[in-house]
């Protein structure tokens, strides 16, 4: 019997993981945080989660059909994009705006580049940033968690009726109650406004307002650790991301504690945990090599803090991730390891020439 030697391109070893298994595992890691947001905000949170997910799946199917490609809905990438997009949005956002965000995420940021694996920018972040720029008022209307009364963080809240008119928070015709987020208070009033907040309860466990994915740091951290244990992601990007945020926050707080908040505040508020563990680690839009991942994560953290502290927005995670996505090709170029044997060959040539 003649044996045949099959020559093929790499990779020659396979871990057994598929695109579908990775996508559904990441989605499962986000379920606790998503469920907790529904617990905090109720139906306004659930409708946003369902709307963005359904719209993303629909647009993915339509894009595949119009481009003559096989339907890829079973791989879970569209559903995952919808969940991540929802977690960056405020509860109670109008459903048609959710649909616009899903269209930008799936069609504009993904399908027009060729689909999954070919998009240069994170689709969910692209959709979120577009909505923030196009619809700033609805995207910065933050509902407060159920049962907070007329105060949140010892600050008065604003109540609106169904027509959008400002009414008393205790009135019977209240349709929505809003308040500034911790980062918003910090941006407007400085560190004194947030100094008395209980970070262990309000931030880590989750009793604050903001985007759906900003409510419970401990559940997002648990989801990230779950992905680490399943070897879906590595530690390099999340740790370097959070380390950069903590370092800049600690330095600025030490220089001027009355104006700048400390490291723990910046880590537990806003979208740092969601961005570090679930958005910056996206396979397609993050570097391939270890050194590149460390640079990428640190860059995300630095840009996040620059935007938070000195730019016009109180939060900068989405912008930071997209800006660093644009740097991935050059990061890969300069952090690519040398091919096996080339370094030894160069050393031998130098020795021979000497």
C-alpha positions as CSV (number, residue, x, y, z in Angstrom):
1,X,0.0,0.0,0.0
2,X,1.4,3.3,-1.1
3,X,1.4,6.0,1.6
4,X,0.6,9.5,0.5
5,X,2.2,12.6,2.0
6,X,-0.4,15.5,2.1
7,X,1.1,18.9,2.0
8,X,-1.2,21.7,3.3
9,X,-1.0,25.2,4.7
10,X,-1.1,25.9,8.4
11,X,-2.6,25.5,10.9
12,X,-1.7,21.8,11.2
13,X,-3.1,21.4,14.7
14,X,-6.6,22.3,15.8
15,X,-7.9,23.0,19.3
16,X,-11.4,21.7,18.5
17,X,-13.0,25.1,19.0
18,X,-15.2,26.4,16.3
19,X,-16.5,29.9,15.5
20,X,-19.9,28.9,16.8
21,X,-18.7,27.4,20.0
22,X,-16.6,30.5,20.8
23,X,-19.4,32.9,20.0
24,X,-22.0,31.1,22.1
25,X,-19.5,30.7,25.0
26,X,-18.9,34.5,25.0
27,X,-22.6,35.1,24.8
28,X,-23.2,32.7,27.8
29,X,-20.6,34.7,29.8
30,X,-22.6,37.9,29.2
31,X,-26.0,36.4,30.2
32,X,-25.6,37.0,34.0
33,X,-24.8,40.7,33.5
34,X,-27.6,41.1,31.0
35,X,-30.1,39.3,33.3
36,X,-29.1,41.6,36.2
37,X,-29.7,44.7,34.1
38,X,-33.3,43.4,33.5
39,X,-33.6,42.8,37.2
40,X,-32.5,46.5,37.9
41,X,-34.4,48.3,35.1
42,X,-37.2,45.8,34.2
43,X,-39.0,46.0,30.8
44,X,-37.0,49.0,29.5
45,X,-33.8,46.9,29.7
46,X,-35.4,43.7,28.3
47,X,-36.9,45.5,25.2
48,X,-33.4,46.9,24.3
49,X,-31.7,43.6,24.7
50,X,-34.4,41.8,22.6
51,X,-34.6,44.6,20.0
52,X,-30.9,44.9,19.2
53,X,-30.4,41.1,19.1
54,X,-33.4,40.5,16.8
55,X,-32.5,43.3,14.5
56,X,-28.8,42.2,14.3
57,X,-29.9,38.6,13.4
58,X,-32.4,39.9,10.8
59,X,-29.8,42.2,9.2
60,X,-27.2,39.5,9.2
61,X,-29.6,37.1,7.4
62,X,-30.6,39.8,4.8
63,X,-26.9,40.7,4.2
64,X,-26.0,37.1,3.6
65,X,-28.9,36.7,1.2
66,X,-28.2,39.8,-0.8
67,X,-24.5,39.1,-1.1
68,X,-25.2,35.5,-2.2
69,X,-23.4,34.0,0.9
70,X,-24.4,31.1,3.0
71,X,-26.6,32.0,6.0
72,X,-24.3,32.1,9.1
73,X,-26.9,32.8,11.8
74,X,-26.1,29.6,13.6
75,X,-22.5,30.7,14.5
76,X,-24.0,33.2,17.0
77,X,-21.9,36.2,15.9
78,X,-24.9,38.3,15.0
79,X,-26.6,37.5,18.3
80,X,-23.5,38.3,20.2
81,X,-23.1,41.6,18.4
82,X,-26.7,42.4,19.4
83,X,-26.1,41.6,23.1
84,X,-22.9,43.6,23.3
85,X,-24.5,46.5,21.5
86,X,-27.5,46.4,23.9
87,X,-25.1,46.4,26.9
88,X,-23.6,49.7,25.8
89,X,-27.0,51.4,25.5
90,X,-29.3,53.0,28.1
91,X,-32.5,51.2,29.1
92,X,-35.6,52.5,27.6
93,X,-34.0,53.5,24.3
94,X,-36.6,53.7,21.5
95,X,-36.8,50.5,19.5
96,X,-36.2,52.2,16.2
97,X,-32.9,53.7,17.4
98,X,-31.9,50.1,18.5
99,X,-32.7,49.1,14.9
100,X,-30.5,51.8,13.5
101,X,-27.7,50.8,15.7
102,X,-28.1,47.1,14.7
103,X,-28.0,48.1,11.0
104,X,-24.8,50.1,11.4
105,X,-23.2,47.3,13.4
106,X,-24.0,44.5,11.1
107,X,-24.3,46.0,7.6
108,X,-22.0,49.0,7.7
109,X,-19.3,47.8,10.1
110,X,-19.3,44.1,9.1
111,X,-21.0,43.0,6.0
112,X,-19.7,45.6,3.6
113,X,-16.1,44.5,4.5
114,X,-16.9,40.9,3.6
115,X,-18.5,39.6,6.8
116,X,-17.2,37.9,9.9
117,X,-13.4,37.8,10.1
118,X,-12.8,40.7,7.7
119,X,-14.2,43.7,9.6
120,X,-11.5,46.1,10.8
121,X,-13.6,47.7,13.6
122,X,-15.6,46.1,16.3
123,X,-19.2,46.1,14.9
124,X,-21.0,46.7,18.2
125,X,-18.7,49.6,19.1
126,X,-19.2,51.1,15.7
127,X,-22.9,51.0,16.1
128,X,-22.8,52.4,19.6
129,X,-20.5,55.4,18.6
130,X,-22.7,56.2,15.6
131,X,-25.8,56.3,17.8
132,X,-24.1,58.5,20.4
133,X,-23.1,61.0,17.7
134,X,-26.4,60.8,15.8
135,X,-28.8,60.7,18.8
136,X,-27.0,62.3,21.8
137,X,-30.1,63.1,23.8
138,X,-31.6,59.6,23.9
139,X,-28.2,58.0,24.3
140,X,-27.5,60.1,27.4
141,X,-30.9,59.7,29.1
142,X,-30.1,57.4,32.0
143,X,-33.0,55.6,33.8
144,X,-32.4,55.0,37.5
145,X,-32.8,51.4,39.0
146,X,-36.2,50.5,40.4
147,X,-36.9,51.5,43.9
148,X,-34.4,54.4,44.2
149,X,-37.1,56.9,45.2
150,X,-36.4,60.6,44.5
151,X,-32.6,60.5,45.2
152,X,-29.7,58.7,43.6
153,X,-26.1,59.1,45.0
154,X,-27.7,61.7,47.3
155,X,-28.6,63.8,44.2
156,X,-32.2,64.6,43.1
157,X,-33.5,62.7,40.1
158,X,-35.6,63.9,37.2
159,X,-39.0,62.4,36.5
160,X,-40.8,62.5,33.1
161,X,-44.3,61.5,32.0
162,X,-45.1,59.6,28.9
163,X,-45.1,62.8,26.8
164,X,-41.6,63.6,28.0
165,X,-42.7,66.5,30.3
166,X,-40.8,67.0,33.6
167,X,-42.9,66.1,36.6
168,X,-42.5,65.4,40.3
169,X,-40.7,62.1,41.0
170,X,-43.5,61.1,43.4
171,X,-46.3,61.9,40.9
172,X,-48.7,59.1,39.8
173,X,-48.1,59.8,36.1
174,X,-44.4,59.2,36.1
175,X,-43.2,57.3,33.0
176,X,-39.5,57.5,33.6
177,X,-37.0,58.7,36.2
178,X,-33.5,59.7,35.1
179,X,-30.3,60.9,36.8
180,X,-26.7,61.5,35.9
181,X,-24.4,58.6,36.0
182,X,-21.4,58.5,38.3
183,X,-19.1,59.4,35.5
184,X,-21.4,62.2,34.5
185,X,-21.3,63.6,38.1
186,X,-17.5,63.3,38.1
187,X,-17.2,65.2,34.8
188,X,-19.6,67.9,35.8
189,X,-18.8,68.4,39.5
190,X,-15.4,66.9,40.2
191,X,-14.3,64.2,42.6
192,X,-16.2,65.8,45.6
193,X,-19.5,64.8,44.0
194,X,-18.6,61.1,44.0
195,X,-16.4,60.9,47.1
196,X,-19.1,59.4,49.4
197,X,-20.3,56.7,47.0
198,X,-20.1,53.1,48.3
199,X,-18.0,51.5,45.6
200,X,-18.3,48.0,47.1
201,X,-22.1,48.0,46.9
202,X,-23.2,50.6,44.4
203,X,-20.5,49.8,41.8
204,X,-19.2,46.3,42.3
205,X,-22.4,44.5,43.0
206,X,-24.5,46.9,41.0
207,X,-26.9,49.5,42.2
208,X,-26.1,52.3,39.7
209,X,-27.6,53.7,36.6
210,X,-25.9,53.9,33.2
211,X,-25.7,51.6,30.2
212,X,-27.0,48.0,30.7
213,X,-23.5,46.7,30.8
214,X,-22.3,49.2,33.4
215,X,-24.4,48.0,36.3
216,X,-22.6,45.1,37.8
217,X,-18.8,44.9,37.8
218,X,-18.7,41.6,39.7
219,X,-20.8,39.8,37.1
220,X,-18.8,41.1,34.2
221,X,-15.6,40.1,36.0
222,X,-17.0,36.6,36.6
223,X,-17.9,36.3,32.9
224,X,-14.4,37.4,31.9
225,X,-12.8,34.9,34.3
226,X,-15.1,32.2,32.8
227,X,-13.7,33.0,29.3
228,X,-10.2,32.8,30.7
229,X,-10.8,29.4,32.2
230,X,-12.3,28.1,28.9
231,X,-9.3,29.6,27.1
232,X,-11.5,31.7,24.9
233,X,-9.4,34.8,25.7
234,X,-6.0,35.4,27.2
235,X,-5.2,37.7,30.1
236,X,-3.0,40.2,28.2
237,X,-5.6,42.6,26.8
238,X,-7.9,42.8,29.9
239,X,-5.1,43.1,32.4
240,X,-3.1,45.7,30.4
241,X,-6.3,47.7,29.7
242,X,-7.4,47.8,33.4
243,X,-3.8,48.4,34.6
244,X,-3.5,51.5,32.3
245,X,-6.8,52.8,33.6
246,X,-5.8,52.3,37.2
247,X,-2.3,53.8,36.8
248,X,-3.5,57.0,35.2
249,X,-6.4,57.3,37.7
250,X,-4.1,56.8,40.6
251,X,-1.5,59.3,39.4
252,X,-4.1,62.1,38.6
253,X,-5.9,61.4,41.9
254,X,-2.6,61.8,43.8
255,X,-1.9,65.1,42.0
256,X,-5.3,66.6,42.5
257,X,-7.7,64.5,44.7
258,X,-10.4,67.2,44.7
259,X,-10.8,67.1,40.9
260,X,-9.8,63.5,39.9
261,X,-11.3,60.3,41.3
262,X,-9.3,57.3,42.3
263,X,-8.4,54.1,40.5
264,X,-11.2,52.0,42.0
265,X,-13.8,54.4,41.0
266,X,-12.7,54.5,37.4
267,X,-12.3,50.7,37.2
268,X,-15.8,50.0,38.5
269,X,-17.8,52.7,36.8
270,X,-18.6,53.0,33.1
271,X,-17.7,50.4,30.6
272,X,-14.1,49.4,31.6
273,X,-15.0,45.8,32.6
274,X,-17.2,45.3,29.6
275,X,-14.7,46.9,27.2
276,X,-11.6,45.1,28.7
277,X,-13.1,41.6,28.8
278,X,-15.6,41.4,26.0
279,X,-14.9,44.2,23.4
280,X,-11.2,44.7,23.2
281,X,-10.6,40.9,23.2
282,X,-12.5,40.5,19.9
283,X,-10.4,38.1,17.8
284,X,-10.9,39.9,14.5
285,X,-10.1,43.4,15.6
286,X,-7.3,42.8,18.2
287,X,-3.6,41.9,17.7
288,X,-2.5,38.3,17.2
289,X,0.7,38.3,19.2
290,X,1.4,38.6,22.9
291,X,3.4,41.8,22.8
292,X,0.8,43.4,20.5
293,X,-2.0,42.4,22.9
294,X,-0.3,44.1,25.8
295,X,0.3,47.3,23.7
296,X,-3.3,47.2,22.4
297,X,-4.8,46.8,25.9
298,X,-2.6,49.5,27.4
299,X,-3.5,51.8,24.5
300,X,-7.2,51.3,25.1
301,X,-6.8,52.1,28.8
302,X,-4.8,55.2,28.1
303,X,-7.2,56.6,25.5
304,X,-10.2,55.8,27.8
305,X,-8.7,57.9,30.6
306,X,-7.7,60.7,28.2
307,X,-11.2,61.0,27.0
308,X,-12.7,60.7,30.5
309,X,-10.5,63.2,32.1
310,X,-9.9,65.8,29.4
311,X,-12.3,65.4,26.5
312,X,-15.9,66.3,26.0
313,X,-17.4,62.9,26.9
314,X,-17.5,61.5,30.4
315,X,-16.9,58.0,29.0
316,X,-14.3,56.9,26.4
317,X,-14.2,53.1,26.2
318,X,-16.0,52.8,22.9
319,X,-13.9,55.5,21.2
320,X,-10.7,54.0,22.7
321,X,-11.5,50.5,21.4
322,X,-12.3,51.8,17.9
323,X,-9.2,54.0,17.7
324,X,-7.0,51.1,18.8
325,X,-8.7,48.8,16.3
326,X,-7.3,51.1,13.6
327,X,-3.8,50.6,15.0
328,X,-4.0,46.8,14.9
329,X,-2.3,46.3,11.5
330,X,0.7,48.3,12.5
331,X,0.8,46.7,15.9
332,X,0.8,43.3,14.3
333,X,3.6,44.4,11.9
334,X,6.0,45.5,14.6
335,X,5.2,42.8,17.2
336,X,5.3,39.8,14.8
337,X,7.8,37.2,16.1
338,X,10.6,36.1,13.9
339,X,10.2,32.9,12.0
340,X,11.8,29.9,13.6
341,X,15.5,29.5,12.6
342,X,15.9,33.0,11.1
343,X,17.6,34.4,14.2
344,X,20.1,31.6,14.4
345,X,20.8,31.9,10.7
346,X,21.6,35.6,11.1
347,X,23.9,34.9,14.0
348,X,25.8,32.3,12.0
349,X,26.2,34.8,9.1
350,X,27.6,37.4,11.4
351,X,30.0,34.9,12.9
352,X,31.2,33.8,9.4
353,X,31.7,37.4,8.3
354,X,33.7,38.1,11.4
